[in-house]
């Protein structure tokens, strides 16, 4: 079952970071702040190679993804789904939506669009199957 991400409006486009939670082979949840892009009913996350989250996904593809709330604990969005690591990913600098969303952050961190795509060359695709919100 795929979750309907349309029900959270533009929050996925507005937010720049989210928390990806994977589980280590020993069962310990690990959360990492990531940049992301909505792709229909999926989320796309670029990673540097050989990061622990990639090994965690290889061992257990079930993940959670959360967006921040407002300062009062409202506007909560949590998602659960299955993550896959793309075999032949489209580089981030070739996705205009990704470049548009993160161009300021990419420049502020000293990258060009192309150098960011070289450093973050692994694409994680999350198929969201459960979505919970609290207005």
HUKA-V494792 format. One record per pair of residues at least 12 apart in sequence whose C-alpha atoms are under 10 Angstrom apart, sorted by sequence separation. I is the first residue (numbers start at 1). GAP is how many residues later the second one is. D is the distance in whole Angstrom. If there is no record, write none. Layout:
# HUKA-V494792
i->I gap->GAP d->D
i->I gap->GAP d->D
This chain:
# HUKA-V494792
i->19 gap->12 d->6
i->20 gap->12 d->5
i->21 gap->12 d->9
i->34 gap->12 d->8
i->35 gap->12 d->9
i->65 gap->12 d->8
i->66 gap->12 d->4
i->67 gap->12 d->9
i->18 gap->13 d->10
i->19 gap->13 d->5
i->20 gap->13 d->6
i->34 gap->13 d->8
i->65 gap->13 d->6
i->66 gap->13 d->6
i->18 gap->14 d->8
i->19 gap->14 d->5
i->20 gap->14 d->7
i->64 gap->14 d->7
i->65 gap->14 d->5
i->66 gap->14 d->9
i->99 gap->14 d->7
i->17 gap->15 d->10
i->18 gap->15 d->6
i->19 gap->15 d->6
i->20 gap->15 d->9
i->64 gap->15 d->6
i->65 gap->15 d->6
i->98 gap->15 d->10
i->99 gap->15 d->10
i->17 gap->16 d->6
i->18 gap->16 d->6
i->19 gap->16 d->9
i->20 gap->16 d->10
i->63 gap->16 d->8
i->64 gap->16 d->4
i->65 gap->16 d->8
i->16 gap->17 d->10
i->17 gap->17 d->5
i->18 gap->17 d->7
i->19 gap->17 d->10
i->63 gap->17 d->6
i->64 gap->17 d->6
i->16 gap->18 d->8
i->17 gap->18 d->5
i->18 gap->18 d->7
i->62 gap->18 d->7
i->63 gap->18 d->6
i->64 gap->18 d->8
i->99 gap->18 d->10
i->16 gap->19 d->6
i->17 gap->19 d->7
i->62 gap->19 d->6
i->63 gap->19 d->6
i->64 gap->19 d->9
i->93 gap->19 d->9
i->94 gap->19 d->9
i->15 gap->20 d->9
i->16 gap->20 d->7
i->17 gap->20 d->10
i->32 gap->20 d->10
i->61 gap->20 d->8
i->62 gap->20 d->5
i->63 gap->20 d->7
i->93 gap->20 d->5
i->94 gap->20 d->9
i->15 gap->21 d->9
i->16 gap->21 d->9
i->32 gap->21 d->8
i->61 gap->21 d->5
i->62 gap->21 d->6
i->92 gap->21 d->8
i->93 gap->21 d->6
i->15 gap->22 d->10
i->30 gap->22 d->9
i->31 gap->22 d->9
i->43 gap->22 d->9
i->60 gap->22 d->9
i->61 gap->22 d->5
i->62 gap->22 d->9
i->91 gap->22 d->10
i->92 gap->22 d->8
i->93 gap->22 d->9
i->13 gap->23 d->9
i->30 gap->23 d->8
i->60 gap->23 d->9
i->61 gap->23 d->7
i->91 gap->23 d->9
i->92 gap->23 d->10
i->93 gap->23 d->8
i->94 gap->23 d->9
i->12 gap->24 d->8
i->13 gap->24 d->7
i->60 gap->24 d->10
i->61 gap->24 d->9
i->92 gap->24 d->8
i->93 gap->24 d->6
i->12 gap->25 d->7
i->13 gap->25 d->7
i->20 gap->25 d->9
i->57 gap->25 d->9
i->58 gap->25 d->9
i->91 gap->25 d->9
i->92 gap->25 d->5
i->93 gap->25 d->9
i->12 gap->26 d->7
i->30 gap->26 d->9
i->57 gap->26 d->7
i->58 gap->26 d->8
i->91 gap->26 d->6
i->92 gap->26 d->9
i->18 gap->27 d->10
i->29 gap->27 d->9
i->57 gap->27 d->7
i->58 gap->27 d->8
i->90 gap->27 d->9
i->91 gap->27 d->8
i->24 gap->28 d->8
i->28 gap->28 d->10
i->57 gap->28 d->8
i->92 gap->28 d->8
i->23 gap->29 d->10
i->24 gap->29 d->8
i->27 gap->29 d->10
i->54 gap->29 d->10
i->91 gap->29 d->8
i->92 gap->29 d->8
i->22 gap->30 d->9
i->23 gap->30 d->8
i->24 gap->30 d->10
i->25 gap->30 d->8
i->26 gap->30 d->10
i->54 gap->30 d->9
i->91 gap->30 d->7
i->92 gap->30 d->9
i->12 gap->31 d->9
i->22 gap->31 d->6
i->24 gap->31 d->8
i->25 gap->31 d->6
i->34 gap->31 d->10
i->54 gap->31 d->8
i->90 gap->31 d->9
i->91 gap->31 d->8
i->92 gap->31 d->9
i->21 gap->32 d->8
i->22 gap->32 d->9
i->23 gap->32 d->9
i->24 gap->32 d->5
i->25 gap->32 d->9
i->31 gap->32 d->10
i->33 gap->32 d->10
i->89 gap->32 d->8
i->90 gap->32 d->9
i->91 gap->32 d->8
i->5 gap->33 d->9
i->20 gap->33 d->9
i->22 gap->33 d->9
i->23 gap->33 d->6
i->24 gap->33 d->8
i->25 gap->33 d->9
i->26 gap->33 d->10
i->27 gap->33 d->9
i->30 gap->33 d->10
i->31 gap->33 d->9
i->32 gap->33 d->10
i->33 gap->33 d->10
i->88 gap->33 d->10
i->89 gap->33 d->7
i->90 gap->33 d->8
i->5 gap->34 d->10
i->6 gap->34 d->9
i->22 gap->34 d->6
i->23 gap->34 d->8
i->24 gap->34 d->10
i->25 gap->34 d->6
i->29 gap->34 d->9
i->31 gap->34 d->9
i->33 gap->34 d->10
i->88 gap->34 d->9
i->89 gap->34 d->6
i->5 gap->35 d->8
i->6 gap->35 d->8
i->21 gap->35 d->10
i->22 gap->35 d->7
i->24 gap->35 d->8
i->25 gap->35 d->8
i->29 gap->35 d->10
i->31 gap->35 d->10
i->87 gap->35 d->9
i->88 gap->35 d->9
i->89 gap->35 d->9
i->4 gap->36 d->9
i->5 gap->36 d->6
i->21 gap->36 d->10
i->23 gap->36 d->8
i->24 gap->36 d->8
i->86 gap->36 d->7
i->87 gap->36 d->8
i->89 gap->36 d->10
i->4 gap->37 d->7
i->5 gap->37 d->8
i->22 gap->37 d->10
i->23 gap->37 d->7
i->85 gap->37 d->7
i->86 gap->37 d->6
i->87 gap->37 d->10
i->3 gap->38 d->7
i->4 gap->38 d->10
i->5 gap->38 d->10
i->22 gap->38 d->8
i->23 gap->38 d->9
i->43 gap->38 d->10
i->45 gap->38 d->10
i->47 gap->38 d->10
i->85 gap->38 d->6
i->86 gap->38 d->6
i->2 gap->39 d->7
i->3 gap->39 d->9
i->22 gap->39 d->8
i->23 gap->39 d->8
i->42 gap->39 d->9
i->44 gap->39 d->10
i->46 gap->39 d->10
i->84 gap->39 d->8
i->85 gap->39 d->5
i->86 gap->39 d->7
i->2 gap->40 d->9
i->22 gap->40 d->7
i->23 gap->40 d->7
i->42 gap->40 d->10
i->43 gap->40 d->9
i->44 gap->40 d->10
i->45 gap->40 d->10
i->84 gap->40 d->6
i->85 gap->40 d->6
i->21 gap->41 d->9
i->22 gap->41 d->5
i->23 gap->41 d->9
i->42 gap->41 d->10
i->44 gap->41 d->10
i->83 gap->41 d->6
i->84 gap->41 d->5
i->85 gap->41 d->9
i->21 gap->42 d->6
i->22 gap->42 d->7
i->44 gap->42 d->10
i->83 gap->42 d->6
i->84 gap->42 d->7
i->20 gap->43 d->7
i->21 gap->43 d->5
i->22 gap->43 d->9
i->46 gap->43 d->9
i->82 gap->43 d->8
i->83 gap->43 d->4
i->84 gap->43 d->8
i->20 gap->44 d->6
i->21 gap->44 d->6
i->81 gap->44 d->10
i->82 gap->44 d->6
i->83 gap->44 d->6
i->19 gap->45 d->8
i->20 gap->45 d->5
i->21 gap->45 d->8
i->46 gap->45 d->9
i->81 gap->45 d->6
i->82 gap->45 d->5
i->83 gap->45 d->9
i->19 gap->46 d->5
i->20 gap->46 d->7
i->46 gap->46 d->7
i->80 gap->46 d->9
i->81 gap->46 d->5
i->82 gap->46 d->7
i->18 gap->47 d->7
i->19 gap->47 d->5
i->20 gap->47 d->9
i->45 gap->47 d->9
i->79 gap->47 d->10
i->80 gap->47 d->8
i->81 gap->47 d->4
i->82 gap->47 d->8
i->18 gap->48 d->6
i->19 gap->48 d->7
i->44 gap->48 d->10
i->79 gap->48 d->10
i->80 gap->48 d->6
i->81 gap->48 d->5
i->17 gap->49 d->9
i->18 gap->49 d->5
i->19 gap->49 d->8
i->79 gap->49 d->6
i->80 gap->49 d->6
i->81 gap->49 d->7
i->17 gap->50 d->7
i->18 gap->50 d->7
i->79 gap->50 d->8
i->80 gap->50 d->5
i->81 gap->50 d->9
i->16 gap->51 d->9
i->17 gap->51 d->8
i->79 gap->51 d->6
i->80 gap->51 d->7
i->15 gap->52 d->8
i->78 gap->52 d->8
i->79 gap->52 d->5
i->80 gap->52 d->9
i->15 gap->53 d->8
i->45 gap->53 d->10
i->78 gap->53 d->6
i->79 gap->53 d->6
i->44 gap->54 d->9
i->77 gap->54 d->7
i->78 gap->54 d->5
i->79 gap->54 d->9
i->12 gap->55 d->8
i->77 gap->55 d->6
i->78 gap->55 d->6
i->11 gap->56 d->9
i->76 gap->56 d->8
i->77 gap->56 d->5
i->78 gap->56 d->9
i->76 gap->57 d->5
i->77 gap->57 d->7
i->37 gap->58 d->10
i->39 gap->58 d->10
i->75 gap->58 d->7
i->76 gap->58 d->5
i->77 gap->58 d->9
i->18 gap->59 d->10
i->19 gap->59 d->9
i->20 gap->59 d->10
i->21 gap->59 d->9
i->38 gap->59 d->9
i->74 gap->59 d->9
i->75 gap->59 d->6
i->76 gap->59 d->7
i->18 gap->60 d->10
i->20 gap->60 d->10
i->37 gap->60 d->8
i->38 gap->60 d->9
i->74 gap->60 d->6
i->75 gap->60 d->5
i->22 gap->61 d->9
i->37 gap->61 d->6
i->65 gap->61 d->9
i->73 gap->61 d->9
i->74 gap->61 d->6
i->36 gap->62 d->8
i->64 gap->62 d->9
i->73 gap->62 d->9
i->35 gap->63 d->9
i->63 gap->63 d->8
i->65 gap->63 d->9
i->11 gap->64 d->9
i->37 gap->64 d->8
i->62 gap->64 d->9
i->63 gap->64 d->10
i->64 gap->64 d->9
i->12 gap->65 d->10
i->36 gap->65 d->9
i->37 gap->65 d->10
i->61 gap->65 d->9
i->62 gap->65 d->10
i->63 gap->65 d->9
i->66 gap->65 d->10
i->69 gap->65 d->9
i->70 gap->65 d->10
i->11 gap->66 d->9
i->35 gap->66 d->9
i->36 gap->66 d->9
i->62 gap->66 d->10
i->64 gap->66 d->9
i->65 gap->66 d->9
i->66 gap->66 d->10
i->69 gap->66 d->9
i->8 gap->67 d->9
i->35 gap->67 d->8
i->57 gap->67 d->9
i->64 gap->67 d->10
i->8 gap->68 d->10
i->48 gap->68 d->10
i->54 gap->68 d->9
i->8 gap->69 d->8
i->48 gap->69 d->9
i->54 gap->69 d->10
i->35 gap->70 d->10
i->46 gap->70 d->10
i->47 gap->70 d->9
i->48 gap->70 d->9
i->49 gap->70 d->8
i->54 gap->70 d->8
i->46 gap->71 d->8
i->48 gap->71 d->6
i->49 gap->71 d->7
i->51 gap->71 d->10
i->53 gap->71 d->10
i->47 gap->72 d->8
i->48 gap->72 d->4
i->49 gap->72 d->7
i->50 gap->72 d->9
i->46 gap->73 d->9
i->47 gap->73 d->5
i->48 gap->73 d->6
i->49 gap->73 d->6
i->5 gap->74 d->10
i->46 gap->74 d->6
i->47 gap->74 d->6
i->48 gap->74 d->6
i->49 gap->74 d->9
i->45 gap->75 d->9
i->46 gap->75 d->6
i->47 gap->75 d->5
i->48 gap->75 d->9
i->3 gap->76 d->9
i->46 gap->76 d->6
i->47 gap->76 d->6
i->3 gap->77 d->9
i->45 gap->77 d->8
i->46 gap->77 d->5
i->47 gap->77 d->7
i->3 gap->78 d->9
i->45 gap->78 d->6
i->46 gap->78 d->6
i->2 gap->79 d->9
i->44 gap->79 d->7
i->45 gap->79 d->5
i->46 gap->79 d->9
i->1 gap->80 d->10
i->44 gap->80 d->6
i->45 gap->80 d->7
i->43 gap->81 d->8
i->44 gap->81 d->5
i->45 gap->81 d->8
i->43 gap->82 d->6
i->44 gap->82 d->6
i->42 gap->83 d->7
i->43 gap->83 d->5
i->44 gap->83 d->9
i->13 gap->84 d->10
i->42 gap->84 d->5
i->43 gap->84 d->7
i->16 gap->85 d->8
i->41 gap->85 d->9
i->42 gap->85 d->5
i->43 gap->85 d->7
i->15 gap->86 d->9
i->16 gap->86 d->8
i->39 gap->86 d->9
i->41 gap->86 d->7
i->42 gap->86 d->6
i->14 gap->87 d->9
i->38 gap->87 d->10
i->39 gap->87 d->10
i->40 gap->87 d->10
i->41 gap->87 d->7
i->42 gap->87 d->9
i->13 gap->88 d->8
i->36 gap->88 d->10
i->37 gap->88 d->10
i->38 gap->88 d->10
i->39 gap->88 d->10
i->41 gap->88 d->9
i->16 gap->89 d->9
i->36 gap->89 d->10
i->20 gap->106 d->10
i->5 gap->123 d->8
i->8 gap->123 d->9
i->3 gap->124 d->8
i->4 gap->124 d->8
i->5 gap->124 d->10
i->7 gap->124 d->9
i->8 gap->124 d->9
i->2 gap->125 d->7
i->3 gap->125 d->6
i->4 gap->125 d->8
i->5 gap->125 d->10
i->7 gap->125 d->10
i->8 gap->125 d->8
i->1 gap->126 d->9
i->2 gap->126 d->6
i->3 gap->126 d->5
i->4 gap->126 d->9
i->5 gap->126 d->8
i->7 gap->126 d->9
i->8 gap->126 d->10
i->1 gap->127 d->8
i->2 gap->127 d->4
i->3 gap->127 d->5
i->4 gap->127 d->8
i->8 gap->127 d->10
i->1 gap->128 d->5
i->2 gap->128 d->7
i->3 gap->128 d->6
i->1 gap->129 d->8
i->2 gap->129 d->9
i->3 gap->129 d->10
